[in-house]
Amino acid sequence: MEKIRQRVLDAGGVLVVTMEELREAHGSGRLKHLVLDAIRRGLEAVGLRWLPVGDLPADQRQTIILYLPQTRAGQLVELAIWAAGREAIAHPTHQPDAA
């Protein structure tokens, strides 16, 4: 996952990737439960976080946003998560109630 981390750094701290890219970086054939868990642990080990918050998707065509919280861009992502609330970020189709 170091190469993925470097790509995130090279992109300024935030990078959109497909689950296929992460699967290939991990060296696995299929995105099954154990592979997804290993990818998650690998991302966490190099300090990466992702959106949507929560479980990684099992569909290799699905995209996620990787970010490094210690970068300026990553800090903005963390601020947006805090401001919106984790539930809104975990479920992007969720519309907050109008005030």
Order of alpha helices (4+ residues) and beta strands (2+ residues): alpha-beta-alpha-alpha-beta-beta-alpha-alpha
